Amino acid sequence: MNKVVLMGRLTKDPELRYTTKNNTAVASFTLAVNRRFTQEGQPQADFINIIAWGKTAEFASKYFVKGQQVAVIGKIQTRTWDDSEGKRHYVTEVVAEETYFADSKRTGEASQKANTQGGNSDDGFYPMDEEDDLPF
């Protein structure tokens, strides 16, 4: 079984590209995932490369921003390639199957990014003031 569940902070905004062959969305980003234990009083983190495809890629690109805490469910993938000099390269990454917001509240830049991109009109969600009652 190949299943990964991660929660961490984005090290930079996701980078969205489209494949040349069939124009499929692909986003890449890195999560800083804190280790459970510290070394000499300093917290340690692993930096995990994440790849998302299709709608998941578009979602991550639209709503995720640097510093935001997110959760990713996916699988580990290892691939190799040879560069122009014939040197073999190896990379291990997580292919995201599901992505979620993991911050307790959307604030600052993340909220501004969603609002400037029309995040409250075409996705079925709208912002609520904290004093507002739930609509049900």
C-alpha positions in Angstrom: 0.0 0.0 0.0 1.3 3.4 -1.0 -0.5 6.1 1.1 0.9 9.4 2.5 -0.7 11.9 4.8 1.2 15.1 5.4 0.5 18.4 7.1 2.9 21.3 6.9 3.4 24.9 5.7 4.0 25.9 2.1 7.5 27.2 1.5 6.3 29.3 -1.5 3.2 29.8 -3.6 2.3 26.7 -5.8 3.6 26.9 -9.4 1.0 26.1 -12.0 1.9 24.8 -15.4 0.0 23.0 -18.2 1.3 20.0 -20.1 2.0 20.6 -23.8 0.5 17.3 -25.0 -3.0 17.6 -23.7 -3.1 20.9 -21.7 -3.5 19.2 -18.3 -2.9 21.4 -15.2 0.0 20.4 -13.0 1.1 22.3 -9.8 4.2 21.8 -7.8 4.9 23.1 -4.3 7.0 22.2 -1.2 5.7 21.5 2.3 7.8 22.1 5.3 6.7 19.3 7.7 7.8 19.6 11.3 9.5 16.6 12.9 8.0 15.4 16.1 11.2 15.9 18.1 13.7 18.8 18.2 17.4 18.6 18.1 19.3 20.8 20.7 16.1 22.7 21.3 15.7 23.7 17.6 12.7 22.4 15.7 13.5 20.4 12.6 11.5 20.1 9.4 11.5 17.9 6.3 10.9 19.7 3.0 8.6 17.5 0.9 8.1 18.1 -2.9 4.4 17.8 -3.9 2.9 17.4 -7.4 -0.8 17.8 -8.0 -2.6 17.2 -11.3 -5.9 18.4 -12.8 -8.5 20.0 -10.6 -6.4 19.4 -7.5 -3.6 21.4 -9.2 -5.9 24.3 -10.1 -7.4 24.3 -6.5 -3.9 24.5 -4.9 -2.8 27.2 -7.3 -5.9 29.3 -6.7 -6.2 29.0 -2.9 -2.8 28.0 -1.4 -0.1 30.6 -0.5 3.3 30.7 1.0 3.2 30.1 4.8 -0.2 28.6 4.8 -0.7 25.3 6.7 -2.2 22.6 4.4 -2.8 18.9 4.5 -2.1 16.5 1.6 -3.1 13.0 1.0 -1.4 11.1 -1.8 1.2 8.6 -2.8 5.0 8.5 -3.0 6.5 8.4 -6.5 10.1 8.0 -7.5 11.4 8.8 -10.9 14.7 9.1 -12.8 15.9 10.9 -15.8 19.2 11.5 -17.6 20.4 15.0 -18.3 22.1 16.3 -21.4 25.5 15.2 -20.0 24.3 11.7 -19.4 24.1 12.0 -15.7 21.2 10.1 -14.0 19.0 12.1 -11.6 16.6 10.7 -9.0 13.7 12.5 -7.4 11.1 11.3 -4.8 7.9 13.3 -4.5 4.4 13.0 -3.3 1.6 13.0 -5.9 -1.3 14.7 -4.2 -4.7 13.1 -4.5 -6.5 15.3 -2.0 -5.6 18.7 -0.5 -7.1 20.5 2.4 -6.8 23.8 4.3 -5.3 23.0 7.7 -5.0 26.5 9.2 -7.6 27.3 11.9 -8.7 30.5 10.1 -8.0 32.0 6.6 -6.1 35.3 7.2 -3.9 37.8 5.5 -2.6 37.0 2.1 -4.5 33.8 1.7 -7.8 35.5 2.2 -6.8 38.4 -0.1 -5.7 36.0 -2.9 -9.0 34.2 -2.8 -11.0 37.5 -2.8 -9.0 39.0 -5.7 -9.5 35.9 -7.8 -13.2 35.8 -7.2 -13.0 32.9 -4.7 -16.4 33.8 -3.3 -18.5 33.7 -6.4 -17.9 30.7 -8.6 -17.0 28.1 -6.1 -20.2 28.2 -4.0 -18.6 29.7 -0.9 -19.0 33.2 0.5 -17.3 34.9 3.4 -19.2 35.2 6.7 -18.5 37.7 9.5 -17.7 36.0 12.8 -20.8 37.5 14.4 -23.2 36.1 11.7 -25.4 33.2 12.6 -25.1 30.1 10.6 -27.6 30.1 7.7 -29.4 26.9 8.9 
